[in-house]
Amino acid sequence: MPAITTFDSTSESLLDMVKSVRDGKTQLPDFQRGWVWDDEHIRSLLASISLSYPIGAVMMLQWGGEAVRFRPRLIEGVQLQQPPIPERLILDGQQRLASLFQALYSGQPVVTTDARGHPIRRWYYLEINKALSLNGDRDEAIIGVPEDRLIRNFRAEVIADYSSMERECKAELFPLPLVFDTAGLTAWQLRYLQVAPDHIQERLVRWNDLVQSVIQRCQQYQVPLVALRKENPKEAVCAVFEKVNTGGVSLTVFELLTATFAADEFSLREDWAHREKRLKQHHVLKTVENTDFLQAISLLASRQRRIQALTSGASVDAAPGITCKRKDILRLTLEEFRAWADPVTEGLQKAAKILHGQKIFAARDLPYRTQLVPLAGIVTVLGDRADHDGTRKKLARWFWCGVFGELYGGAIETRFAKDLPEVLAWIDGGPEPDTIADANFSPSRLLGLRTRNSAAYKGIHALLMRDGGLDFRSGDAIDVHDYFDEKIDIHHIFPQDWCRKHAIDTRRCDSIVNKTPLSARTNRMIGGNSPSVYLERMQRRAQIHDKRMNDILGTHLIDPDPLRKDDFDSFFLARQTALLERIAQATGKPIVRDTLPAEQEAVELPLEYEQDEDAS
């Protein structure tokens, strides 16, 4: 039985390879970034070629596959007014081939960088005497000289001039581009022998040594070549590229899809730039990424494919699934993108309004950016129904279950794919989605919620604002204008300074239980004072009587009695209980509380406090 293979492994002469680059027969897929090898890397590469050392295989993709249509572009340094349709695309080896083409075959100085990253232009030469020395280092024998071929010292004085063939020959500096230039090589050889008529025999011996040990090695160099056949599917080609591109920057699915759509003269990058500008007018969408956008489109496009298959009589198991994994995003057609791009953009904007209703106004307070993907997909399908009160309540419950169940922090594409149909079915009277069923919040988690690195930490912050938390000083509820104008943030109730002085362990001091949303001005009034001191001061300055202040504290789930008595332990236990009840209300799921964290046996902890968010 013949072997099944998707590639061919062979070798090709370096000369044929750089010729193919020059003629535009070998090009790059548009997603390949510009090459950035520095001068030292290029000299080392040229040294390896001159010694017939291996430089690694080059991987290319045959052009013409129906499933893979990347927009091609010429390699840096190639100048063609009308580039031809390529015969193949470079997947791995771009930097090596670009460097070798520019250094040996382009007829132009190489655009590169020095050790400090500054752009420079260089011609590459071989110091003949060093190259032929038995103890010579080939890397040191290859040098790069400036574009004008003049070497200057730090005072900009010319100390060496290689601007003519005569001067090159006298200095015994061989221009490496001549290895593939037969006429130029012959002319240089004659001049090399003529510049020292008294030493022709000696020079002839050196020249013959140079030809055998360097020039012929370059001319006969074979580059290992792996050629992927054009029948390979796009996701396979992209997966191969990602695996071999270990020396470069990992490509995003957005960049790969950009190259695919570019083949149809559509600029995904420009399209996204316009949409991104619109979306980021909403503070809560400031961190939305292009991959989030594509995932939402993939969910909806694959859902549409599934519906069409089921309508056509396919069984539930045979119909294509709803998905937004990387390989499935790469399968999106331009027609599907165009069909869903506007609805998803509007869906994200509607999602922002829903989040505002939950008192999440800024991206830094959004528990999971990733949860925007299924939310946008859901509200896109719902359309105007997303504004109905009953629908909003269910969406809120699903949202908070995801947050407090901490369900969107790992491998999440599978959950996205379940959320879309399950939440839609639930809204239409079906069973609760798995995200609600899977949500669980452990009371012991409260002590671990200390910074915005936790979704549940940000979730409690938002819940306290959503459910009517009033500012200690002004007594105002928090809306979107107050949030930004008053610089609302999460601050300590018992200040860190007070906790340090009273040996309160860091886990409890910095826990979300000891924090609440307050304005920057109110937090400055709190300072490092005890609650009994700052409450008395606030009430006096703001003319707030005790009952009103107690009511304000109650909106933050704070028991006023232990707070006024500076009784941290009683305050902490009471607020733990209240916060857990609030989480249970938001998720619609009971929380099992056999023993609250603060009731467990005390543990000796070091007094190392988190960086004070209150000071920021």
ZAMARGU-4260 file (C-alpha; in steps of 0.2 Angstrom, whole numbers, plus 5000, padded with zeros to 4 digits):
<rodrens>
0) 5000/5000/5000 | 5008/5017/4995 | 5012/5029/5009 | 5000/5043/5012 | 5009/5060/5013
5) 5005/5078/5013 | 5023/5085/5009 | 5038/5081/4999 | 5056/5082/5006 | 5070/5086/4994
10) 5084/5099/4992 | 5087/5114/4980 | 5103/5124/4976 | 5104/5140/4985 | 5107/5149/4968
15) 5090/5142/4961 | 5082/5147/4977 | 5087/5165/4977 | 5084/5166/4958 | 5066/5160/4962
20) 5065/5174/4975 | 5071/5187/4963 | 5059/5182/4950 | 5044/5182/4961 | 5041/5163/4959
25) 5044/5161/4978 | 5034/5174/4989 | 5028/5175/5007 | 5010/5173/5013 | 5004/5191/5018
30) 5003/5186/5037 | 5022/5184/5037 | 5030/5199/5046 | 5045/5209/5040 | 5061/5201/5043
35) 5072/5208/5057 | 5089/5199/5057 | 5103/5210/5063 | 5120/5211/5056 | 5128/5198/5067
40) 5115/5185/5063 | 5118/5188/5044 | 5137/5187/5045 | 5135/5171/5055 | 5123/5164/5041
45) 5135/5169/5027 | 5149/5160/5037 | 5139/5144/5038 | 5135/5144/5019 | 5154/5147/5015
50) 5158/5132/5026 | 5144/5121/5019 | 5137/5120/5036 | 5118/5116/5037 | 5107/5131/5040
55) 5091/5121/5043 | 5077/5116/5031 | 5066/5128/5022 | 5047/5124/5022 | 5036/5130/5007
60) 5018/5128/5002 | 5013/5124/4984 | 5002/5138/4977 | 4985/5135/4969 | 4976/5125/4983
65) 4957/5128/4983 | 4957/5127/5002 | 4971/5139/5005 | 4971/5156/4997 | 4983/5168/5006
70) 4987/5184/4998 | 5005/5184/4993 | 5019/5197/4994 | 5037/5199/4988 | 5051/5196/5000
75) 5060/5211/5006 | 5072/5218/4994 | 5063/5211/4978 | 5058/5224/4966 | 5046/5219/4953
80) 5034/5232/4945 | 5021/5218/4941 | 5024/5203/4953 | 5019/5186/4945 | 5007/5173/4953
85) 5019/5164/4964 | 5023/5145/4962 | 5026/5143/4981 | 5025/5152/4998 | 5038/5152/5012
90) 5031/5145/5028 | 5048/5143/5037 | 5064/5151/5032 | 5059/5169/5028 | 5073/5177/5038
95) 5086/5165/5031 | 5081/5167/5013 | 5078/5186/5014 | 5095/5188/5021 | 5104/5177/5008
100) 5094/5185/4994 | 5099/5203/4999 | 5117/5199/5004 | 5121/5188/4989 | 5109/5192/4974
105) 5099/5208/4976 | 5113/5220/4970 | 5108/5231/4984 | 5115/5234/5001 | 5106/5224/5015
110) 5094/5233/5026 | 5097/5227/5044 | 5101/5233/5061 | 5116/5235/5072 | 5118/5227/5090
115) 5108/5241/5097 | 5094/5239/5085 | 5098/5254/5075 | 5094/5253/5056 | 5109/5251/5045
120) 5113/5246/5027 | 5127/5234/5024 | 5138/5226/5010 | 5146/5210/5015 | 5164/5205/5011
125) 5175/5191/5015 | 5193/5195/5022 | 5203/5183/5011 | 5218/5180/5022 | 5207/5177/5038
130) 5196/5165/5028 | 5211/5155/5022 | 5220/5155/5038 | 5221/5138/5046 | 5217/5146/5063
135) 5205/5159/5056 | 5187/5161/5063 | 5175/5161/5048 | 5163/5172/5057 | 5177/5185/5060
140) 5182/5184/5041 | 5165/5190/5035 | 5162/5209/5038 | 5149/5221/5034 | 5153/5239/5027
145) 5142/5254/5026 | 5132/5258/5010 | 5145/5270/5004 | 5159/5257/5007 | 5169/5269/5018
150) 5174/5265/5036 | 5175/5279/5048 | 5181/5281/5066 | 5171/5289/5080 | 5177/5307/5073
155) 5169/5303/5056 | 5186/5302/5048 | 5188/5289/5034 | 5200/5276/5039 | 5197/5263/5025
160) 5190/5265/5008 | 5182/5250/4998 | 5172/5260/4986 | 5181/5253/4970 | 5186/5236/4964
165) 5204/5242/4964 | 5203/5246/4983 | 5194/5230/4987 | 5207/5220/4978 | 5222/5229/4987
170) 5213/5226/5003 | 5210/5208/4999 | 5192/5210/5003 | 5181/5199/4992 | 5163/5205/4989
175) 5152/5190/4993 | 5138/5195/4980 | 5150/5190/4966 | 5149/5171/4970 | 5133/5171/4959
180) 5139/5184/4947 | 5149/5175/4934 | 5155/5190/4924 | 5158/5200/4939 | 5168/5186/4947
185) 5179/5185/4932 | 5182/5203/4931 | 5186/5204/4950 | 5198/5189/4948 | 5208/5198/4934
190) 5209/5214/4944 | 5214/5204/4960 | 5229/5197/4951 | 5234/5213/4942 | 5234/5225/4957
195) 5250/5216/4963 | 5260/5212/4947 | 5275/5206/4958 | 5265/5194/4967 | 5254/5186/4954
200) 5259/5168/4957 | 5256/5170/4976 | 5240/5178/4973 | 5235/5165/4960 | 5237/5152/4973
205) 5227/5161/4986 | 5213/5164/4973 | 5212/5145/4969 | 5211/5141/4987 | 5197/5154/4989
210) 5188/5147/4975 | 5189/5129/4982 | 5186/5133/5000 | 5173/5147/4999 | 5166/5151/4982
215) 5162/5134/4976 | 5155/5129/4992 | 5143/5144/4990 | 5139/5140/4972 | 5135/5122/4976
220) 5126/5124/4992 | 5110/5114/4994 | 5096/5119/5005 | 5085/5106/5012 | 5067/5109/5006
225) 5050/5103/5013 | 5036/5107/5001 | 5018/5106/5008 | 5006/5100/4994 | 4993/5112/4989
230) 4979/5100/4994 | 4982/5103/5013 | 4968/5112/5021 | 4970/5129/5028 | 4970/5125/5046
235) 4984/5111/5043 | 4995/5124/5035 | 4992/5137/5049 | 4996/5123/5062 | 5012/5119/5053
240) 5017/5137/5052 | 5014/5139/5070 | 5024/5124/5075 | 5039/5129/5064 | 5039/5147/5068
245) 5047/5145/5085 | 5059/5159/5082 | 5046/5172/5077 | 5031/5180/5086 | 5016/5169/5087
250) 5002/5173/5074 | 4985/5177/5080 | 4970/5170/5071 | 4965/5187/5066 | 4982/5189/5056
255) 4979/5173/5047 | 4961/5177/5043 | 4967/5194/5037 | 4979/5186/5024 | 4965/5174/5019
260) 4952/5188/5016 | 4966/5199/5007 | 4966/5186/4993 | 4948/5192/4989 | 4954/5211/4990
265) 4946/5213/5007 | 4956/5221/5021 | 4950/5214/5038 | 4963/5225/5047 | 4955/5241/5040
270) 4937/5234/5044 | 4942/5230/5062 | 4950/5247/5064 | 4934/5256/5060 | 4923/5244/5071
275) 4936/5245/5086 | 4935/5264/5086 | 4916/5263/5088 | 4916/5249/5101 | 4929/5258/5112
280) 4918/5273/5114 | 4911/5262/5127 | 4923/5262/5142 | 4918/5244/5146 | 4923/5238/5129
285) 4940/5246/5129 | 4949/5229/5130 | 4939/5220/5117 | 4951/5211/5105 | 4949/5207/5087
290) 4949/5188/5092 | 4934/5191/5103 | 4925/5198/5088 | 4929/5184/5077 | 4924/5171/5090
295) 4907/5179/5091 | 4905/5179/5072 | 4911/5161/5072 | 4898/5156/5085 | 4884/5164/5075
300) 4890/5158/5058 | 4892/5140/5064 | 4875/5141/5072 | 4867/5146/5056 | 4876/5132/5047
305) 4869/5120/5060 | 4851/5127/5058 | 4852/5125/5039 | 4858/5107/5041 | 4844/5102/5053
310) 4831/5111/5042 | 4838/5101/5027 | 4835/5084/5037 | 4851/5081/5045 | 4851/5072/5061
315) 4856/5081/5077 | 4872/5071/5078 | 4876/5073/5059 | 4873/5092/5059 | 4889/5103/5061
320) 4891/5109/5078 | 4892/5127/5085 | 4910/5132/5088 | 4923/5146/5089 | 4939/5137/5090
325) 4954/5143/5081 | 4953/5130/5067 | 4934/5134/5065 | 4937/5153/5064 | 4950/5150/5050
330) 4936/5141/5040 | 4925/5157/5040 | 4921/5163/5023 | 4921/5181/5018 | 4903/5180/5015
335) 4900/5174/5032 | 4910/5187/5040 | 4901/5201/5030 | 4884/5193/5035 | 4888/5194/5054
340) 4900/5208/5056 | 4888/5222/5058 | 4876/5212/5069 | 4890/5207/5081 | 4896/5225/5082
345) 4879/5230/5087 | 4878/5215/5099 | 4893/5220/5108 | 4886/5238/5110 | 4870/5230/5117
350) 4881/5220/5129 | 4889/5236/5135 | 4872/5243/5140 | 4867/5226/5149 | 4884/5228/5158
355) 4880/5246/5163 | 4864/5239/5170 | 4874/5228/5182 | 4885/5243/5186 | 4900/5238/5176
360) 4906/5254/5168 | 4924/5251/5164 | 4935/5237/5157 | 4945/5236/5172 | 4930/5231/5182
365) 4924/5218/5170 | 4926/5201/5178 | 4929/5192/5162 | 4932/5200/5145 | 4930/5183/5137
370) 4912/5182/5143 | 4908/5196/5131 | 4909/5183/5117 | 4894/5173/5121 | 4885/5188/5128
375) 4887/5197/5111 | 4881/5181/5102 | 4866/5179/5113 | 4860/5197/5112 | 4863/5197/5093
380) 4851/5183/5091 | 4838/5190/5103 | 4838/5207/5095 | 4825/5218/5103 | 4820/5204/5115
385) 4836/5207/5124 | 4828/5223/5131 | 4813/5213/5139 | 4813/5213/5158 | 4812/5194/5159
390) 4826/5192/5147 | 4837/5204/5156 | 4834/5195/5172 | 4839/5178/5165 | 4854/5186/5156
395) 4860/5194/5173 | 4858/5177/5182 | 4868/5168/5169 | 4881/5182/5169 | 4884/5181/5188
400) 4884/5162/5188 | 4899/5163/5176 | 4907/5176/5187 | 4905/5168/5204 | 4907/5151/5197
405) 4924/5158/5189 | 4920/5148/5174 | 4928/5159/5160 | 4946/5158/5165 | 4953/5143/5156
410) 4949/5133/5140 | 4933/5142/5136 | 4928/5140/5118 | 4918/5124/5122 | 4908/5134/5135
415) 4905/5148/5123 | 4898/5135/5111 | 4886/5128/5124 | 4881/5145/5131 | 4874/5152/5114
420) 4861/5138/5111 | 4858/5134/5130 | 4854/5152/5136 | 4843/5155/5120 | 4833/5139/5124
425) 4832/5144/5142 | 4825/5161/5138 | 4812/5152/5127 | 4807/5141/5142 | 4820/5127/5141
430) 4831/5120/5155 | 4844/5130/5164 | 4861/5131/5154 | 4876/5122/5160 | 4884/5138/5166
435) 4871/5140/5179 | 4872/5122/5184 | 4891/5122/5185 | 4892/5137/5195 | 4898/5135/5213
440) 4905/5148/5225 | 4914/5142/5241 | 4913/5153/5256 | 4932/5150/5259 | 4935/5159/5242
445) 4931/5176/5250 | 4948/5176/5260 | 4957/5173/5243 | 4948/5188/5234 | 4961/5202/5237
450) 4965/5210/5220 | 4957/5213/5203 | 4966/5197/5197 | 4951/5188/5202 | 4934/5189/5193
455) 4924/5186/5208 | 4933/5201/5217 | 4927/5212/5203 | 4910/5204/5203 | 4907/5208/5221
460) 4913/5226/5218 | 4900/5228/5204 | 4886/5219/5214 | 4888/5232/5228 | 4886/5246/5216
465) 4872/5238/5207 | 4862/5234/5223 | 4862/5252/5229 | 4878/5255/5238 | 4878/5274/5243
470) 4894/5284/5245 | 4898/5286/5263 | 4901/5305/5262 | 4888/5311/5249 | 4875/5298/5251
475) 4873/5297/5232 | 4870/5281/5222 | 4883/5277/5209 | 4878/5279/5191 | 4889/5280/5175
480) 4893/5298/5177 | 4897/5297/5196 | 4908/5282/5193 | 4920/5292/5182 | 4917/5310/5189
485) 4920/5304/5207 | 4933/5291/5203 | 4924/5277/5211 | 4935/5263/5216 | 4936/5249/5228
490) 4944/5254/5245 | 4947/5247/5262 | 4934/5249/5276 | 4946/5246/5290 | 4961/5255/5283
495) 4978/5246/5280 | 4987/5257/5293 | 4974/5253/5306 | 4975/5235/5302 | 4994/5235/5304
500) 4993/5244/5321 | 4981/5231/5327 | 4989/5216/5320 | 4975/5211/5309 | 4982/5197/5297
505) 4984/5202/5279 | 4971/5189/5272 | 4957/5197/5281 | 4963/5215/5280 | 4965/5214/5261
510) 4950/5203/5258 | 4936/5209/5248 | 4926/5207/5264 | 4935/5223/5270 | 4933/5233/5254
515) 4919/5242/5246 | 4916/5255/5232 | 4919/5273/5237 | 4924/5289/5229 | 4942/5295/5229
520) 4936/5310/5239 | 4928/5299/5252 | 4943/5288/5253 | 4955/5303/5256 | 4943/5308/5271
525) 4945/5290/5278 | 4964/5291/5277 | 4972/5279/5289 | 4959/5282/5303 | 4949/5270/5313
530) 4930/5268/5307 | 4924/5277/5323 | 4935/5292/5319 | 4932/5294/5301 | 4913/5291/5303
535) 4911/5304/5316 | 4921/5316/5305 | 4911/5313/5290 | 4894/5314/5299 | 4900/5331/5306
540) 4906/5338/5290 | 4892/5332/5279 | 4878/5334/5292 | 4873/5316/5292 | 4864/5310/5307
545) 4867/5292/5314 | 4852/5284/5307 | 4855/5290/5290 | 4873/5285/5291 | 4868/5268/5297
550) 4856/5266/5282 | 4871/5271/5270 | 4882/5258/5278 | 4868/5245/5276 | 4868/5248/5257
555) 4886/5241/5258 | 4881/5226/5268 | 4890/5233/5283 | 4884/5231/5301 | 4886/5248/5308
560) 4887/5243/5327 | 4904/5234/5326 | 4910/5247/5313 | 4907/5261/5325 | 4915/5251/5339
565) 4931/5247/5329 | 4927/5229/5331 | 4935/5221/5316 | 4931/5203/5320 | 4912/5205/5322
570) 4912/5217/5307 | 4921/5204/5297 | 4910/5189/5301 | 4894/5199/5299 | 4899/5206/5282
575) 4905/5188/5276 | 4888/5182/5279 | 4879/5196/5270 | 4891/5195/5255 | 4887/5177/5253
580) 4869/5180/5254 | 4871/5193/5240 | 4880/5181/5229 | 4867/5168/5232 | 4854/5180/5227
585) 4863/5186/5211 | 4867/5168/5205 | 4850/5161/5211 | 4860/5146/5219 | 4861/5143/5238
590) 4879/5143/5246 | 4883/5129/5258 | 4890/5137/5273 | 4896/5124/5286 | 4909/5135/5293
595) 4913/5153/5288 | 4932/5156/5284 | 4934/5168/5298 | 4926/5156/5310 | 4940/5143/5306
600) 4955/5140/5318 | 4966/5156/5317 | 4982/5154/5307 | 4998/5164/5311 | 5001/5175/5296
605) 5015/5187/5292 | 5009/5205/5291 | 5013/5208/5273 | 5000/5219/5265 | 4995/5220/5247
610) 5000/5237/5238 | 4987/5249/5244 | 4974/5251/5230 | 4967/5265/5240 | 4982/5275/5236
615) 4980/5273/5218
</rodrens>
